[in-house]
Amino acid sequence: MAEDWIQSLLEFNLVSVLLLFILLGSVLQGLLRGASRTAGRLFALVSGGVLTLLSIVASIPLTLWLSPKVQTWLSAVVPPERDLATWEQVYYTLVTAIRDFPLMRFAVVFIISYWLIRSVVGLISAFALGGSSLLGSMVFGENRPASFLSRITGACIGAVIGGARCLMIIAVLFIVVTIFPSSGFSRYIEASPVYQQGARSVIEPLSGNLIKEKLPVFTRSVEAELNGILQRKYELIDAEVPQNIELAAAEVTKGASTDEEKARKLYDWIGSRVRYDYGKVEDYEERGIWHEQTPKDTFDTKKGVCIDYSRLYAAMARSQGLQVKVVTGLGYDGQGGYGPHAWNEVYLTEKNKWVPLDSTWAKSGNWFDPPAFSETHVPDTIV
């Protein structure tokens, strides 16, 4: 094992270097401080950990009790039916997300509950113990000069503190590896024998199946809520459809008797009239400049990129009573690869299903619910 650790350091694995640096740094601190002062530091670390654990335990039932009350309280918040300023978009996105998404609401209420409880517990503890510095001086004699034996003992205590710090970092890295097992970063972490020793000997036995089996499921739930929050953001930004866009959509869909006819007419109209803005792509790819535009900007200029086509289609379709999603992900580039792309899905009542369409590619063929659409479009998030 020692040979693997040395080899890892020679290869300059940053995970191994960081963990060993923390451990050796804690030992050195203990050596310089001596036994009494290091023991005081250990006492502060342990007592702080105990207070944190107690605060977490107390926060959970409080959060469970408060969460439905917060949801009821926020139910009165309704975005105004007008164009919203940027700060209003952020505010209503956040508030409605906390109201409508359980994990988001639990996380926010839990953080606030924990902060309040931890602050109160910390103040009570400080008053009850008469101050940590005074306690350390009385119990551990921190002001005494350190002898040789005291310094050696301090180094041993420092090793314990360093080990605890390393385990905390290993636990965080273990969670990262569990969530992203196939990433290059995870493989780099697992290449560290120092990490492997801590994860296999301590973290896995302590956590059992909680992290490896439950965390990925929880992560997928979080991703689903984040996608929903992103959807809420675009719904608020594009909620107010300008009158000229609504009138144009009504004119385009005139005579259509089914959702499919309306959806296809709007697809044909946007696909044939909006031009792809290669200059916008060039500014972003070569200069890092992104020109944000609203559906109104796209409608007025008749120029845009895929996300602009999709947002304009969603705005026009929703104004005519259609249910529409904006989908982001990867699109086939025609050269064997995939690149960032956006398209739509529209719900057809008469068929009782969602169908995909890509108005950006309309000039290259039929991209309204064609066969094998999924072979060229890989969805990431639905907004």
N, C-alpha and C positions, 0 to 999 in steps of 0.2 A: 504493500500500500504506500509506504514511504517513497518507493521508487516512482510510482505513478504520480504522486504529488510533486516530486522534484522535476519529473519530465514535463508536467503541466506548467510549472513555473518557468522552465527553460523555454517552452514554446510560447510563453507570455500569454497564457489564457487569462483574460481580464477578470473572469469570475473567481478563479483560484487566487489571483493576486489580490483582489479586493478582500476576499474572506480572510486570507492569511494576514494581510495588512491590518485589518480590524482586530484580529486576535492578538497579534504581536504588539499592536499599539496599546491595547488594553493591558497587556502584561507589563509593558514599559511604564504606563501610567501608574499601575499598582506598585511597581518597584520604586518609582520616584516619590510617591505619596506615603508609602508605608502602610502597615496593617490597619492602623486606626482610621486614617482618612479614607483608605480604600474600602474598609468595612462600612464606613458611613455612606460612601457612594453606593455600595451594594444594597445597603438598607434603603436608601432613597429610591434605587431602581426597583427593588422588590415591592416597597410600599406603594410606589407610583403604579406599578403593574397591578397590584391588588385593587387599588382605587379605580383604575381603568376598567378592570374586569367587573367590579361591583356596579360601576356606572352603566356598562353595557347590559348586564343582566337586568338592571332596573329599567333601562330604556326600552327594552323589548315589550313588556306588558303595557307600558305607558303609550308606546307607539300603536300597539294593537287597539287600545282604547280610543286614542285620538284620531286615528286614520279615518274611520267612517264619519266622525264629526267634522273633520276638515273637508271631506268630500261634500257633505251637506252644506257647509258654510260656503264653499266655492261654487255650489250649484247656482247661486244667484249672479255669478259673473257671466255676462253675455257680451261678446264683442259687438261694438256698435256697427250698424250697417252703413259704413262710409269708408273712404280710403283711410287707412291707418298709417300713422307716422311710424318710423323704424322702431322707436322705443316702445310704441304701442303693440307692434307686431311681436316683439320679443316678450313683452309683458303678458299678452293674451296667450301666446304659444306656451309659455311656461306655466301660467296659472291653469289653463285648460288641460295641459298635460298632467299636472299634479292631480287635478280633479278626476280625470278619466282613465289614467293608467295606474293600476294598483302598485306595481313595483316602484314606479317613479314616486308615487305618493308616500309609500312606506319608507323609501330611502331618504326623502327630504325630511319627513316628520321624525324619523329615527335620528338623523344627524342633529337636528335642532334639540330633540329631547336629550340626546347624549351630551351635547355641549352644555345645556342648562344643568343637568344632574352632575356632570363632572365638575363644573365650576362650583356648585353649591357644596359638593362633597369635599372638594379641595380646600375651600374656605373653612369649612367645619374642622377638617383635619389639621389645618395650619393653626387654628385657634386652640384646638384641643391639645395639640402637642407643644404649643408654645413656640413654634418656629422650628424649621428643620435644622438651621445652623446651630441654634442653642442646644437642641436635642443631640445633634452629632457631637458637640463639644462635651456634653455631660456623659453621654453613653460611651462614646468611642474615644474620647480624649484627643480630638483632632488637632489640638494646639501643641501637643507634646512633640519634641523632636524625634524623628524616626531612627531607630537603631538598625543594625545590619539584619538581625532576625526579623524585625518589623518589616523591613523592606522585602525580604524573601517571602514572608507571609503575605504581604501586600501584592506581590507578583502572582502568587497562587490565586488570591481572590480576584485579581485582575483577569486571570485566565478564565475564571468562571464567568465574569461579566462579559468578556470578549466572546466566549462560547455562546452565551445567551444572545448577544447581538448578532452573531453569525447565523444562528438558528432562525432569528426573525427574518433575516434577508433570504435565507434558503427557503423559508416558508413562502415568501412572496414569489420567488423564482419558481417554486414548485407549482404554484397556482398558474403562473404564466405558461409554463410548459404544459400543464393539463389543458388549458384553454386552447393553446396553439401548438399542438404536438408536432405538426409537420413543418413548422416555420424554420427558417435558417437560424434565427435567434435562439429558438428552443434547442436545436441541435448543438449550437455553440455552448449553451448553458450545460447541457448534459455531457459535453466533452470534458468538463471539469471534474476530476476525481474527488475534489474537496466537496463540491456540491453533491455528487452522487453518494458519498459517505453519509453526509448529513440527512439527505432526503430519504435514503433507504433505511438508515439506522434509527432515525428519530421521527421525521415528519410522516412517513407512510404508516408506521405502527400507531402513531398518535391519532392520525386523521382517519385511519381505516378506509372505508369506501366513500366517506363523506365528500372528499374533494374529487377523487377520480371519477366517481359515478354521478354524483349529484351536481357538481359545479358546471359541467358542460350543458346539462339540461337547463340549469338556471341561466347560463350565459345565452342560450338560444332564446329564452323568454325575454331577457333584457334586450337582445337584438330586435326581437319583434316589436317591443315597446318603442325602441329608438326609431324604428322605421315608421311606427304610428305617429310619433312626435314630429318626425320630418314631414309626414303627410299633413299634419295639423298646421305646420308652418306654411306650406304652400297653399293650403286651403284659405288661410288668413290673408296671405299676400295677394292672392288672385281672387278673393271672394267677391270684390266689387267689379263686376264686368261693365266696362264703359258702354254707353248707349249705342255708339256707332258699331261696336263689335257685336252687340246683341242684335241690332237691326240687320247687320250683314249676315249673321248666322241664320236669322229668320228667313231672309231672302234666299240664301243658299239652300235651305231645307224645305222651301215652299213646295208643296205637293207631295212630300214624302209622308207615307202613311204608317211606316213601321220604324222602330229604332234602328234597324240595320240600314234602311234607306237613308235616314238622317245621318247616321254615322259615316256611311260611305260617301255621301255628297260632301260632307265637311272634309273628309280625307282627301277627296279629289280636288276640292277648292284650295286647301292649304298646300297640298303637294304640288299643284301646278302654278301657284301664284307667288309663294315665298321662295326667295333665292337663298342658296347656301352662302353664308358669309365667311369666305376663306380668309379675309383680312382679320377677322376676329380670332380665328384659330391661330393664325400666324402671330398675332400680338401675344396670345397666351403662351404658345409653345416656345417662342423665341425670346420674348421679353418679359414673360411672367405677368402680363397685364390682362386682367379679365374684365370685359365690358358687360356688366350686369344689365339686363333689360327686362322689361315687363311684357306681358302679352300685348299691351297697347303699343309699346315700342315696335314690336315685331309686326303688328297689324299695320301700323303707319308706314314703316320703312320697307315692309315686305322683304326683310333680310333677317337672317338669324342662323344659329347652329341647332343641333338636334334638340337640346333642352328647350330652346325658344319655340321651335316647331311644336313640341309636345305640350308646352304650357299654353300656347295659343289655341291648339286643338282642344285642350281640356276646358278652357274658358268659353270657347264658342259652343262646345257640345253641352256643357252644363247649363248654359243660358237657354238651351232648347229642351231641358229636362232629362238629358242623358246622364247616366252615372259613368264617370271616367276616372282612370288612374294615370298618373305619370310614372313610368317605370324607368329606372336608371340601372345600368349594368354595362355589359360588354357587347359590342357588335362586331361581326366579322368584317375584316378590312379588305377582303378580296385577294390578299397576298399570303394567306396561310396563317394569319394572326388575328388577334382581337384587340380592339381599342375601346376607350370610354364612349358610351352611347346612351341615348334616351329615346323612348317611344311611348306608346299609349296602350291601355286596355280599356275597352268600352263594354258595358253590360247590355246585352240584347234581351229585352224582356220576352220577346216571342220565342227565343231559343233557350231562355233561362240559363245563360252562361256568359262568361267574360270572354271576349275575343281580342287578340292582339292586332295592332296596326302600326305601321311606321310611315308617317307622312314625309319624313325627311328623305326616304328612299323612293318615294312614289314615282319620281321621274325615271327610275331605272327598272320599273316593272310593277307587278301587282303585289303590294305588301299590306293588303287588307285581309287579314286572317288567311294567309296562304298555307298550304301544307308545309310541314317541316320548318315552321317559323322559329322554333326553339333551337334549330341547328345553327342559326346565324345570330341569335339573340340570347344572351345569358343574363337573366335578371339578377340584380343585386338588391336593390331596395325599391319598394313601391311607395310613391308619394302622391 
